[in-house]
Amino acid sequence: MGIRVPDNIATLTPYPPGKPLEELEREYGIKNSIKLASNENPLGASPLALEAIRNHLKNLRRYPDGSGYYLRTRLSQRLEVEESSIVLGNGSNEIIDLLIRTFVQPGEDVLMSEPTFLVYRLMTQAVGGRPVQVVQKAFAHDLEAMAEAFTPKTRLVFLDNPNNPSGTVIGRKEFETFIDRVPDDVLIVLDEAYIEFANPEQTITGLEYLSGSPPVISLRTFSKAYGLAGLRVGYGVMPPEVADYVNRVRQPFNVNSLAQVAALAALDDEQFLQETQKVVREGLAFLYKELAAMQIRTLPTQTNFFLMEIGYDGRQVYEAMLRRGVIVRAMNAYGLDNYIRISVGRPEENRRFLTALEEVLGELKTDSEGR
Ligand SMILES: *Cc1c(COP(=O)(O)O)cnc(C)c1O
């Protein structure tokens, strides 16, 4: 082919999504498989959101409200910020992409930690920017080392709080020490995809620092605690001046109308949110207890997922679990070769995971002893 591809695109490796259930069942000819790989909501979606979708179906021939008026208004009341501070996205992933496309030119730097959500790095590379990654300390963002890593070319810093994949959070004191050291022309982005699962006494949210200097942007999503990952809706909260620039880059109808009405309804479904938090809390306690009994080291978490060290290559365990109809996440792409990450499921899914893991580890042990 004679086409020319820029180097930054030719060297990009796409984000590896968690394997879809349908694909697993097709490839392995199995049924009733379960997925604990993408930190999705164990309970499904809010019933109020589903009802809102059904009611809206008759309006599908219309373009969505490009300003997302009702959802932004409700969010602004809920979060006590100006409406003009809120930018809706096709998932919070789109806000990550928009921030990078709005503020980063080729050759400029975006600071992030390692390991962290892969999308920050991919989107940075896509615009010809330079991802600068600072290795974590004890499975948490090393904010001291990150403060040393700013260059005159740094435009953005991404911190997922809680962190994916470790589940750890940033404490108030360390965050405030960090902000004091961030240059004034850098935007700090806190990706709060799992904030609904975190203990507010142990961490901060960007909303508290929205109008500080430098300002802090919060990213939130309906994909996790609200169970609407398939609809793709999230948002960023940022100073209105920043939102104004982002809106120039944003496509006019980036959030579809079903996503808008469903998100609006889900926000008011306090009961669903509380049930989700309860199922996750109880599921975690159960899994931690059972895994401890199996001598498997687990990491504490402030999210609906956690890491465990399994003593074998994660990809091998992932494959063997697949054959038993259980999708987990290998962590090799994050540089954690002997770890897997799982999301908390419903009680029966958690038990199924444990049974499969026990079989798999037994099999791998026999294999390694037989050699
Ligand atoms: C799941 C996740 C998101 C959510 O992305 P959406 O596009 O809103 O579905 C964002 N950040 C992190 C760190 C995540 O794990």
The ligand as an SDF file (V2000), in Angstrom:
LIG
                    3D

 15 15  0  0  0  0  0  0  0  0999 V2000
  -14.0330    2.1610   33.2740 C   0  0  0  0  0  0  0  0  0  0  0  0
  -13.1680    3.3760   33.3560 C   0  0  0  0  0  0  0  0  0  0  0  0
  -13.5880    4.5710   32.7850 C   0  0  0  0  0  0  0  0  0  0  0  0
  -14.9530    4.6710   32.1670 C   0  0  0  0  0  0  0  0  0  0  0  0
  -14.9360    4.9300   30.8580 O   0  0  0  0  0  0  0  0  0  0  0  0
  -16.3140    5.2370   30.1020 P   0  0  0  0  0  0  0  0  0  0  0  0
  -15.8400    5.7480   28.8090 O   0  0  0  0  0  0  0  0  0  0  0  0
  -17.0230    6.2860   30.9170 O   0  0  0  0  0  0  0  0  0  0  0  0
  -17.0760    3.9810   30.0380 O   0  0  0  0  0  0  0  0  0  0  0  0
  -12.7680    5.6650   32.8790 C   0  0  0  0  0  0  0  0  0  0  0  0
  -11.6060    5.6210   33.5420 N   0  0  0  0  0  0  0  0  0  0  0  0
  -11.1820    4.4930   34.1240 C   0  0  0  0  0  0  0  0  0  0  0  0
   -9.9090    4.4910   34.8810 C   0  0  0  0  0  0  0  0  0  0  0  0
  -11.9440    3.3320   34.0240 C   0  0  0  0  0  0  0  0  0  0  0  0
  -11.5000    2.1980   34.5740 O   0  0  0  0  0  0  0  0  0  0  0  0
  1  2  1  0
  2  3  1  0
  2 14  2  0
  3  4  1  0
  3 10  2  0
  4  5  1  0
  5  6  1  0
  6  7  2  0
  6  8  1  0
  6  9  1  0
 10 11  1  0
 11 12  2  0
 12 13  1  0
 12 14  1  0
 14 15  1  0
M  END
$$$$
